[in-house]
Amino acid sequence: MTFQCRICGSTDTNETFVAREIDIGIGSQHEYGRCVACNAISIVDIPEDLARYYADEQYYSLLNNNEGLAVSSGWKQYLLQGAMLGRGPIWAFFARMIGGSPAYRHLKLPMQIARIAGLRRRARVLDVGCGSTHSFDPFRQLGFAALDGCDPFLPDTLTRAHGTIYKSTIEDLTSTSPYDLILFSHSLEHMENQVSALKSAVERLSEGGTIVVIIPMGEGAEIEKYGAHSTLFEAPRHFVLHSNKSIRLLFAKAGLTVTSEVWSQALRTLCRSHYHKIHADEEGLRIPDGYRLTRALGGEVVADLERLRRQVDNIPGQAGIAMFCVRPEK
C-alpha cells in the first residue's frame, strides 16, 4: 500500500483499514490509512469508475423525489421561521418544542443550521453536493425562497420552484449571484480537492456570508469500537475522515476561521456499524434501517449503544459527526 495523506501530504501511516462498500451492494473493498502527522484517515486509491458508486436509482441522495415536501404557510410558517431565526427565550422555547416534535423532526437540522449561521428570511442558500433534494426541501419548507444546489453526479440539472440544482461541482458552478449560506452537508468528504471546493465557496459568498460544513469524523468512539466496520467510512465515496486537527488544517488552507461548532453522535450510525461488524462475512450485505435494524439487533444491544451515544454526544473528538460554522479570515 502506497499511502499519502490527502490533507497534509504526509506519507507516514500508523493504522490501516480495509473498508467494504455496503450501501448499494457492490461489495468492493478499499484501503485507507491514518496519517501520523494530522490523524486524518485517507483513502489510498480513488476508484477510476467512481460514478458507478453513485448510481442514481440506488444511492440515497440521488433518488428524485420530485418537488419533495410541501411548503408550510400562514401561521405555521411564521412559527417555524420565528423558532429558526428569532432571538430570545420565547423563540428558543418554540425551537425546542418544534425540534422535539415527530412531525417536524426533519426540520431540526436546517433550523439549527439557520440559527448557527445567523440567517435572515431573504437569505440565499447554496447546498453543495445535495443530490436531487436532500436538505434542499427542508429549507424550502421553512420558507426560504432562494435555494440552489449543485451535485456532479446528478443525471441532469433540475429546475425547482424556488431555485435550481445544477449538475456541477462547486468549482464549475455557473450561478453568478452570491450566497448568504453555502452548505456542505455530508458532501465535503466526497471531494478529492477539499481546499479547492472551500475556496470556490468563499468566492461565491456574499459579504458577511457563512459556510457550514457537516461532516463525519475519523476519530472518536465509533471508529475506535468498529474500525473498518464503521459505516462512517461509506467506502469508497468518503475520501477523507477528518480528525479534529486535520479539519482545522483544511480550513486554514482555505483561508477560513471556525466561528462555532457542534458535535453529535447518532444512534443510527452506531447501530449500522454494529450490524456491519456482526455480519462482516455476509456476501452482498445490505444493512436494514429504522425499526427493522433495531429489531435485528435486539433491545439489549440498542440500549448499550444508546448509553455509548450519550457518553460521547457533544464531545469534540469523541462524537462521530461535527458541524462547523466557518467564515473567511479578515
N, C-alpha and C positions, 0 to 999 in steps of 0.2 A: 504494500500500500504506500503510495507516494502522497503525503499529506501536506497541504498548505492552508493555513487559516485564511478564511475569506474576509476577515475583518482587519487583522493586524499584520498578516503576511508571514507569521512565524511558521517554521516547518517542524517544530517540535510538538509532539503529542504524548500525553501520559495516560490516555484512555481511549479505547476504540469501541465502536458499536457496529453491529450489523442489523439494520432495521428492515423489516419487511413491509411492502405495500399491502395494505389490507382494506383500503377504503372503497375501491371499485373492483376488487377481485383479481387484479393482475398477479399479485403474489411475488413479484420480483424482490430481490434482496439488494441492499445498498449500504456501502461502507461510510461511516462517519468517524471523525476523530475530535477529541477535545484538545484545544490549544493550551500549551503550558503557560504561554505569556498572558493571554487575556481570558482564558477559561471558556471561550465560546466553543460550541460544537458545530463543525462544518461538514457538509457532505464532501466526500472525496471526488467523485465524478458525477457531473450532471448528465443524465441520460440524453443521448442525441435525439431520441424520439419522445421528447418531453410532452409534446402535445397530446399523446395518447393517454397520458395520466390525467388529462382534463377533459375526458370525453363528455360532451355536453348533455348526453342522455343519462349519464351516471353520476358525475361529480356534483355534489350538493349545491354549490353556489351558482352553477350554470343552468340549473333547471329553470326554465322560463315559466314564471307564474303570472304571465300577462301583466295586468296593472297592479296585482298584489292587493294590499289592504285598502279598505275604504277609508276615505279621509273623514276624520271627526269634524263636526261643525257645531256652530252655536255655542251654548254654554259649556258643553263637554270639551270642545277645543279650547275655550277660554281657560278652563281649569287646568287642562293639560299644559298649555303654554305658560300659565302662571306658575304651576309647580316646577316647570322646567327652567323658566327664565326669571321668575320673581325672586325677590330677596326678602329676608326677614323670617321670623318664626312661623307665621301663618302659612306662607307658601312652602316652607320647609316641612311643615306638618302634612300638607297636601301631597308633597313629593313622596313622603314616607308611605302614606296611605295608598297612593296610586302604585308605587313600586311594589307594594305587598299584595296587590290585587291580582288574582289569576287572569282577569280579563285584560289587564294592561301590562302583564309581565314582559311581553315582547318590547315594550316601550321603556323599560327600566334603563337599559344601556344607553340608548340615544338621549334620554333625559339626563343621565349622568354626564355624557359627553358634552351636551349643550351647556350644562351648568359649569363644568370644569373649564370649558373653553370661553365662557362668558358671552355666548351668542345672543344676538337680538333677533327679533321676529323677521326682519328683512334680510337676514344673513344668507349669503350664497355658499353652498356646500358642494364639495367635490369628494366623492367616495372612490378611492383608488383601489382597484382590484375587487370591485364589488360584485362581480358576476352579473347575473341578469336582474336581480333585485336586491338580495341580501339586506344590508342596513338602509338601502335607498328608500324602501317603502315605509319603515317606521318613522323616518324623518319626515316623509311626506304626510303621514297620518298626524304628526304633531303640528302640522300647519306650515312648514317651510315650503315656500313656493318656487325657490330657485335651486334646483338639485341636479347635478350632473354626476356621472360616474365614468370610469374607464376600466377596461379589462381586455388584455390582448388575446385571451382565449375564448372570447365570445364568437359565435358564428358570424354575426353581423352587428353593426351599430343599431341600437334600439332607441326609438323616439318615444318618450313618455309625455304625459300631460304636463308635467312640471319640469322637464329637462330631458337631457339626452345621456344615454350610456354608450360611450364610444368604444368601438373595437380598437383599442390603442393602449400602448404603455403611457405612463405619465410624461416620459421624455418626448414622445411624438404627438402629444395631445394638441389638437388644432384649436381648441376653445381659447379665445383671447381675453375673456372677462376675468378679472381677479376674483379669488375666493376668500371668504372670511374664515372658513374652516376647511382644511384638507385632511381627510381621514384615511388612515391606513389601518383598517380593522382586520387583523389576521391575514394581511396580504404582504407586508414588507418582507417576511421570512421566505416568501416565494420568489423574491427578486435576486438576481445574480449580482447586480451592481447596486447595492443599497445606498451608497453615498450619492450616486448619480440620481437615483429616484428622489431622495430627500432634497438635493439641490434643485431639482426640477420643481419640486413642490414649493420651495422658497420663492422661486421665480414667478410662481402663479398665485402667491399670497397677496391679499390686499394689505394696505397699511394697517398695522396692528393685528393682522390675522394670526391664526393659530393652526399648528399641525398637531393632530392627536394620533399616536401610534399605540395600537393594542396588539400585543404580541406574546406568543408562548415563550417561556424562558427555559434555558437548558441547565439550570442548576436548581437545587431545592429538593423537597421531599419526594415528589413524584418520580423524577429522574433517578434519585438515589434508590428508591424502592423497586422500580421496574426496569431501569436501564433501557435497553433497546426495545423492550416491550411497551414502553410508554407511548401512548398514541399521540403525544405531543410531537413526535418525530414526523408523523404523516409522510413517511418516505415515499418517493423521493422529492415530493413537492416542496418540503421545507428544506431550504439550502443551509440555513443557519439557525441554531437555537442559541440565543444570546445568554451571556452571563450579565450580572449587574455591572461588571467592569466593562465588558465589550460594548454594551448598548450605549454607554456614555461616551466611549471612544468613538463610536459611529456618529453620534450626534455632534461631537466636537469636530469631526472631519467635515461634516456638512454645514458647519457654522451655526449650530443650534444650541440653545440652552434649555435645560429642563426647568420648567416653572412649577410643575406639580406632578405627582404620580400617585397611582392607586394600584395596589397589588391584591390579587384574589386567587382563591383556589376553588375550582369547580368539582363537585362530587361526581359529575358526569364523566370527566376525563379520568378520574381515579378508578371509577367502575369499569370504563372501557379498557384501561390499561391492565387492570386485574384480570378481566376476562381474556384479554390477549395473552397474558402470561400463562394462564392455566390451559389455554387451548393453542399453545405455541406450535405444536406439531401437526395441527389440523390443516389439511390441504384445502385451498380455496376459502380460507376463513373470512367470514363477514360477521362483524360484531352487531348484535341486536341493539336496539335503542329503547329508551323510555322504560315502560313497565316490563317489557319482555327481558330487558337486560337485568333489572333489579330482581326479577323473579328467578332468572337463571343463576344469579349469584347467591341468592338467599339472604334473608333478613339479617343474620348474624354478621356476614361479610360486609353488607352495606352499612350496618351500624358501626363496624370497626372503621370503615373508610370515612364515614361521616365524622367520627371522632378525630381522625387524622386531618381531615379538611379543616375542622375548627381550630386545631392546634397551629396550623400554618397560615390560615387565611389572614390577609392583610399584613403579612410579614415579608418585607423586602428580602429577596434572596432565598426565600423558602416557598412562597406561593408560586403556582405554576404559570399564572398569567399576569402581565403587567400592562398598565395603561399610562402612557407618558404624554403630558401636555408640553409641547416644545415651541419655542419662538426663536426667530433669528437673533443672533448676538448683535448688540448695539455697539 
